[in-house]
Amino acid sequence: MKPLHVALAVLITAIWGINFSVIKLGLATVDPFILAGIRFSLCALPAIFFIRRPAVPWRYLIGYGLVFGIGLWGVVNLGIKAGLSAGIASLVLQFSAFFTLLLGGWVFREALTRFQVLGMLIALAGLLCIIRISDGSVSLTGVVLVLAGAASWSVANLINKKANTRDVFGFLVWSSAFAPIPLFALDYAVNGSAGYSAFVQQVDTTAVLSILFQVYPNTLFAYWIWNSLLKTYPVSTVAPLSLLVPIFGMLGSVVAFNESVPLNKVLTVILIVLGLVVGLYGQRIRNAVPARPARTSG
């Protein structure tokens, strides 16, 4: 990759990692579903009036919008609101890679390799370490909700694969239009008008900046650049850089919320990132290692 493109890819992973802290800042004054609803409203509007609808069936646009908007980010917002730190949330969400492997194996009859199974076991050890953290940055409810968001992300990836469109930006904009109304309705069903009243009374500059960051740098800009890089270079070249997301997620939480990073958290990060490396790239690394020549007797 060209140095500029490497820098762009690292910038995108930094934006995606920091976004978890930005979400937590917004949740201080805005309900989780309302925050996600406003985010996807602005992702769709006004861009939808200027970008042609991608040539895919409506069911893919609607399905992706609902799963990505509600199942992923609506639920992740709930998980962070339920007491999970931004850094830990960014780490737990990486389990979407393993859910995608499992779902792909079920839908496409793709057998899991020994490296994928080993990677999952290593990452599960990291997840057990997370559950044992007792410094106030972890709640079991939050972990379960973010794991549910990770599972939703794997479903969204499957829908995206089924849609098979090269117009990724248009697909993102148009599918975003189907998330806001259900998100706003869910918040009303759960909280009545209280969430909206609190939003009008309490919304501040921090919440507005949080929403704007989630919409423009994090979603529209980052996904556009990332998918442009995927079109320019092999997936095997670009995708490994996404392993930096939880690293930036943890660093962002340390800076924004002074989250402590004791040895058990460091071990957790190492285990989950190592699990991802082994599960996603283990076979490729093994193939790249030259085989030792067989010894001859005599």
C-alpha positions as CSV (number, residue, x, y, z in Angstrom):
1,M,0.0,0.0,0.0
2,K,1.1,3.6,-0.7
3,P,2.2,5.4,2.5
4,L,-0.8,7.9,2.1
5,H,-3.2,5.0,1.9
6,V,-1.7,3.3,4.9
7,A,-2.1,6.6,6.8
8,L,-5.7,6.8,5.7
9,A,-6.5,3.3,6.8
10,V,-4.9,3.9,10.2
11,L,-6.9,7.1,10.5
12,I,-10.2,5.3,9.8
13,T,-9.4,2.7,12.4
14,A,-8.7,5.5,14.9
15,I,-12.0,7.2,14.0
16,W,-13.9,3.9,14.5
17,G,-12.1,3.2,17.8
18,I,-12.6,6.7,19.2
19,N,-16.2,6.6,18.2
20,F,-17.1,4.4,21.1
21,S,-16.0,7.1,23.5
22,V,-17.9,9.7,21.4
23,I,-21.0,7.6,21.7
24,K,-20.6,7.4,25.5
25,L,-20.4,11.2,25.7
26,G,-23.6,11.5,23.7
27,L,-25.4,9.0,25.9
28,A,-24.9,11.3,28.9
29,T,-27.9,13.4,27.7
30,V,-29.5,11.4,24.9
31,D,-31.4,8.0,25.1
32,P,-29.6,5.2,23.2
33,F,-32.3,4.6,20.6
34,I,-32.8,8.4,20.0
35,L,-29.1,8.9,19.6
36,A,-28.9,6.1,17.0
37,G,-32.1,7.3,15.3
38,I,-30.7,10.9,14.8
39,R,-27.4,9.4,13.6
40,F,-29.0,7.4,10.9
41,S,-31.5,10.1,10.0
42,L,-28.5,12.4,9.2
43,C,-26.7,9.5,7.4
44,A,-29.7,9.3,5.0
45,L,-30.7,13.0,4.8
46,P,-30.1,15.0,2.7
47,A,-27.7,12.6,0.8
48,I,-30.5,10.3,-0.3
49,F,-31.9,13.1,-2.6
50,F,-28.5,13.3,-4.4
51,I,-27.4,9.7,-4.6
52,R,-29.0,7.2,-6.9
53,R,-30.5,4.1,-5.3
54,P,-28.1,1.2,-5.8
55,A,-29.4,-1.5,-8.1
56,V,-30.3,-4.1,-5.5
57,P,-33.7,-5.4,-4.3
58,W,-35.5,-3.4,-1.7
59,R,-35.3,-6.3,0.8
60,Y,-31.6,-5.9,1.1
61,L,-31.7,-2.2,1.7
62,I,-34.5,-2.5,4.3
63,G,-32.9,-5.6,6.0
64,Y,-29.5,-4.0,6.2
65,G,-30.9,-0.7,7.5
66,L,-32.9,-2.4,10.3
67,V,-30.1,-4.8,11.3
68,F,-27.2,-2.3,11.1
69,G,-29.2,0.6,12.6
70,I,-31.2,-1.2,15.3
71,G,-29.6,-4.6,15.9
72,L,-26.0,-3.3,15.8
73,W,-25.8,0.4,16.9
74,G,-29.1,0.7,18.7
75,V,-28.2,-2.3,20.9
76,V,-24.5,-1.3,21.3
77,N,-25.7,2.1,22.5
78,L,-27.8,0.2,25.1
79,G,-24.8,-1.8,26.1
80,I,-22.7,1.2,26.7
81,K,-25.5,2.9,28.6
82,A,-25.9,-0.2,30.7
83,G,-22.4,0.3,32.2
84,L,-19.9,-1.0,29.7
85,S,-16.9,1.2,29.1
86,A,-16.2,2.5,25.7
87,G,-12.9,0.7,25.5
88,I,-14.4,-2.7,26.5
89,A,-17.3,-2.2,24.2
90,S,-14.9,-1.7,21.2
91,L,-13.2,-4.9,22.2
92,V,-16.3,-7.1,22.7
93,L,-17.8,-5.9,19.4
94,Q,-14.9,-7.6,17.6
95,F,-16.6,-10.9,18.2
96,S,-18.6,-10.0,15.1
97,A,-15.8,-11.6,13.1
98,F,-16.4,-14.9,14.7
99,F,-20.1,-14.7,14.5
100,T,-19.6,-14.0,10.8
101,L,-17.5,-17.1,10.4
102,L,-20.2,-19.2,12.2
103,L,-23.0,-17.7,10.2
104,G,-21.1,-18.1,6.9
105,G,-20.5,-21.8,7.8
106,W,-24.2,-22.3,8.4
107,V,-25.5,-20.4,5.4
108,F,-22.8,-21.1,2.8
109,R,-21.9,-24.5,4.2
110,E,-18.3,-23.3,4.8
111,A,-16.4,-25.6,7.1
112,L,-14.4,-24.0,9.9
113,T,-10.7,-24.4,9.8
114,R,-8.6,-25.4,12.8
115,F,-7.2,-21.9,12.9
116,Q,-10.7,-20.4,13.1
117,V,-11.7,-22.8,15.9
118,L,-8.4,-22.1,17.8
119,G,-8.9,-18.3,17.3
120,M,-12.4,-18.5,18.8
121,L,-11.2,-20.4,21.8
122,I,-8.4,-17.8,22.5
123,A,-10.9,-14.9,22.1
124,L,-13.4,-16.7,24.4
125,A,-10.6,-16.8,27.1
126,G,-10.4,-13.1,26.6
127,L,-14.1,-12.7,27.0
128,L,-14.0,-14.7,30.3
129,C,-11.3,-12.2,31.5
130,I,-13.6,-9.3,30.7
131,I,-16.4,-10.8,32.8
132,R,-14.0,-11.1,35.7
133,I,-13.0,-7.4,35.6
134,S,-14.4,-5.6,38.7
135,D,-13.2,-2.0,38.4
136,G,-16.7,-0.7,37.4
137,S,-16.0,-0.6,33.6
138,V,-17.9,-3.8,32.9
139,S,-21.4,-4.9,33.4
140,L,-22.7,-8.3,32.5
141,T,-25.8,-6.8,30.9
142,G,-23.6,-4.5,28.8
143,V,-21.4,-7.4,27.6
144,V,-24.5,-9.4,26.6
145,L,-26.0,-6.5,24.7
146,V,-22.7,-5.7,22.8
147,L,-22.4,-9.4,22.0
148,A,-25.9,-9.2,20.6
149,G,-24.8,-6.2,18.5
150,A,-21.8,-8.2,17.3
151,A,-24.1,-11.0,16.2
152,S,-26.3,-8.4,14.4
153,W,-23.2,-7.1,12.6
154,S,-22.5,-10.5,11.3
155,V,-26.1,-10.7,9.9
156,A,-25.6,-7.3,8.3
157,N,-22.4,-8.5,6.7
158,L,-24.3,-11.5,5.3
159,I,-27.0,-9.2,3.9
160,N,-24.3,-7.0,2.3
161,K,-22.7,-10.1,0.8
162,K,-26.0,-11.3,-0.6
163,A,-26.7,-7.8,-2.0
164,N,-23.4,-8.0,-3.9
165,T,-23.3,-4.3,-4.8
166,R,-20.2,-2.2,-5.6
167,D,-22.0,1.0,-4.8
168,V,-21.2,0.6,-1.1
169,F,-21.7,4.3,-0.3
170,G,-25.1,4.5,-1.9
171,F,-26.1,1.3,-0.2
172,L,-25.2,2.7,3.2
173,V,-27.1,6.0,2.6
174,W,-30.2,4.4,1.3
175,S,-30.3,1.6,3.9
176,S,-29.9,4.2,6.6
177,A,-33.3,5.6,5.8
178,F,-35.0,2.5,7.2
179,A,-33.5,2.7,10.7
180,P,-34.7,6.0,12.2
181,I,-38.4,5.5,12.5
182,P,-38.2,2.1,14.1
183,L,-35.5,3.4,16.5
184,F,-37.6,6.4,17.5
185,A,-40.7,4.2,17.9
186,L,-38.7,1.7,20.1
187,D,-37.6,4.5,22.4
188,Y,-41.2,5.8,22.7
189,A,-42.5,2.2,23.4
190,V,-39.9,1.8,26.2
191,N,-39.8,5.2,27.7
192,G,-42.9,7.0,26.5
193,S,-42.3,10.7,25.8
194,A,-39.7,11.0,28.6
195,G,-36.7,10.5,26.4
196,Y,-37.8,13.1,23.9
197,S,-38.6,15.6,26.7
198,A,-35.2,15.0,28.2
199,F,-33.6,15.5,24.8
200,V,-35.2,18.9,24.3
201,Q,-34.3,20.0,27.8
202,Q,-30.8,18.5,28.2
203,V,-29.2,18.3,24.8
204,D,-26.0,20.2,24.8
205,T,-23.0,21.0,22.6
206,T,-21.3,17.7,23.6
207,A,-24.3,15.7,22.4
208,V,-24.6,17.6,19.2
209,L,-20.8,17.1,18.5
210,S,-21.2,13.4,19.4
211,I,-24.0,13.0,16.8
212,L,-22.1,14.9,14.1
213,F,-19.0,12.8,14.7
214,Q,-20.9,9.6,14.4
215,V,-22.6,10.6,11.2
216,Y,-19.9,12.3,9.1
217,P,-16.3,11.2,10.1
218,N,-17.3,7.8,11.5
219,T,-20.0,6.6,9.1
220,L,-20.1,8.4,5.8
221,F,-16.4,9.4,5.5
222,A,-14.9,6.3,7.1
223,Y,-16.9,3.7,5.2
224,W,-16.4,5.6,1.9
225,I,-12.6,5.6,2.4
226,W,-12.4,2.1,3.7
227,N,-14.4,0.6,0.9
228,S,-12.4,2.6,-1.6
229,L,-9.2,1.1,-0.2
230,L,-10.8,-2.4,-0.5
231,K,-11.5,-1.7,-4.2
232,T,-7.9,-0.6,-4.7
233,Y,-6.0,-3.3,-2.7
234,P,-6.7,-7.0,-1.9
235,V,-8.8,-7.5,1.2
236,S,-5.9,-9.4,2.7
237,T,-3.9,-6.2,2.6
238,V,-6.5,-3.8,4.1
239,A,-8.6,-5.9,6.5
240,P,-5.8,-6.7,9.0
241,L,-5.5,-3.0,9.9
242,S,-9.0,-3.2,11.4
243,L,-7.4,-5.0,14.3
244,L,-6.3,-1.5,15.4
245,V,-9.9,-0.5,16.2
246,P,-10.1,-2.0,19.7
247,I,-6.6,-0.6,20.5
248,F,-7.8,2.9,19.6
249,G,-11.1,2.2,21.4
250,M,-9.2,1.5,24.6
251,L,-6.9,4.5,24.2
252,G,-9.9,6.8,23.5
253,S,-11.6,5.6,26.7
254,V,-8.4,6.2,28.7
255,V,-8.1,9.8,27.4
256,A,-11.8,10.7,27.5
257,F,-12.9,8.9,30.7
258,N,-9.6,8.2,32.4
259,E,-10.3,4.4,32.2
260,S,-7.8,2.4,34.1
261,V,-5.9,-0.3,32.2
262,P,-4.6,-2.8,34.8
263,L,-2.8,-6.0,33.8
264,N,-6.0,-8.0,33.5
265,K,-7.3,-5.6,30.9
266,V,-4.0,-5.7,29.0
267,L,-4.3,-9.5,29.0
268,T,-7.9,-9.3,27.8
269,V,-6.9,-7.1,24.8
270,I,-4.0,-9.4,24.0
271,L,-6.1,-12.5,24.0
272,I,-8.9,-11.1,21.9
273,V,-6.7,-9.5,19.3
274,L,-4.5,-12.7,19.2
275,G,-7.7,-14.7,18.8
276,L,-8.7,-12.5,15.8
277,V,-5.2,-12.8,14.3
278,V,-5.2,-16.6,14.6
279,G,-8.8,-17.1,13.6
280,L,-8.9,-14.7,10.6
281,Y,-5.3,-14.9,9.3
282,G,-3.7,-18.0,10.9
283,Q,-3.9,-20.1,7.8
284,R,-2.5,-17.3,5.6
285,I,0.4,-16.8,8.0
286,R,1.0,-20.5,8.1
287,N,1.0,-20.7,4.3
288,A,3.5,-17.8,4.1
289,V,6.0,-19.6,6.3
290,P,8.3,-21.7,4.1
291,A,8.2,-25.4,4.9
292,R,11.3,-26.9,6.4
293,P,13.1,-29.2,4.0
294,A,12.8,-32.9,5.0
295,R,15.9,-34.4,6.6
296,T,17.6,-37.1,4.6
297,S,19.3,-40.0,6.3
298,G,22.8,-41.0,5.7
